[in-house]
Amino acid sequence: MNLGAPREATPEIMSALRAEKARQARIIEDRERERLHDLADYIVAHPESLIQAKGYVDRFLGSKAHSALHWALRDWHEILEQRTLAEIADLLRDDAERTRYLRETSPFARSFNA
């Protein structure tokens, strides 16, 4: 693995570079977790965000555009129709790997960033 080190880098330098890369990855993960917790708080405080998210999902699913996002938004469609805002907020706060794709494709980002 080339971590931006010169070819002649010592094992100590490579170890330090790997540690720094891991530290930076943890910072990014922590920021994303904080953003999702803020988003969860936002949607609970702004129930109208559910209507906006449903509208976004419905418009996308109704279009002819198909992408990797399409399957995730089909799942979001079911979630938005069947769960309460509190349950959706809990889903966004859930750090489980099984919910990662849902967190990464949240239809709430548009209303939250506005």
N, C-alpha and C positions, 0 to 999 in steps of 0.2 A: 504494500500500500504506500503510494507516494503522498506524503502529507505536506508537500511543498518544501521538503528538505533537500539539500544537495545530495547527490549520489554518494558522496563520501561521509555522510552524517554518521556519527557514532551511535551505538545502541542507546546511550544515555540521551542523546538529542532526540532520537526517534521516540523513546519512551516519553520524554517531556512533551513532544508534539502530540502524541496520542492522548496524553492526559489533558492537554489544552483543548484538543478537539472534543473530547468527552465533556469537559467543563462547559464549553460553548454550546454543545447540544443540550445539556441540562438547562442552561439559561433560556434557550429558545423554547424548550418544553415547558418551563415554568411560566414564561410570558404567555404562551398559548393557553395554558391551564387558567391563568388569571383572566385572560380575555374571555374565555368561555364561561367562567364563573360570573364575570361582569355581565355577559350576555344573558345568562340565566336569570340574574337579578333584574335585568332590564325587562325581559319579557313578562315576568311576574308583575312588575310595577306598571307595565304598559300592555294591558290585555288586547288593545287594538293591534298590537304587533302580530297576534295570531291571525287576524284577518289579512294583514299584509303578506304574511308568510304563505297562507293558503292561496292568495291571489297569485303570488310568484310561482308557486308550484303548479297551479292549474294552468297558468299561461304557458309555462315551459312544457308541461306534458301535452298541452293542446297544440303545440307547434310541431312542425315537421322535423325540427332539429333533434337528432339523436346522438348522444355521446355517452361517455362513461358516467356522466352526471345523471343521465336519464333513470337508470335503475335505482340510484340512491334517492332521487326525488319521488319515485313511485313508493318507496318505503316511507319517506317523509309524508306523503299524501295520507297514507294509512294512519301514521302516528298523529298527524294534525287533526284527523277526523275522530280518532278514538280515545285520545288521552287529554287529560286536563293540563292547564298551563304549568301547574306545580310538577306534574309527572314529566312534562317536556323539559322543564328546568333541571330536574334531577338527571335526566338523560344527558343533558349538556355538561353537567358537573361530573358525570361518571367517567372515571379514568380507564375503564376496562377496554381492552383491545377490541372486543366484539362491537363496541359502539364507536370506535374511532372513525369509521367511514361516515357515520351520521354526524358526528361533530365536525368533520371536515367539509361537509356539504350542507351545513345548516342554512335553511332558507330565511333565517332571521337576520343574517348579517346585513342585508340591505337596509332594513329598518333601523338596526342598531347603529350603523355607520352614518345614517342620514342626519 
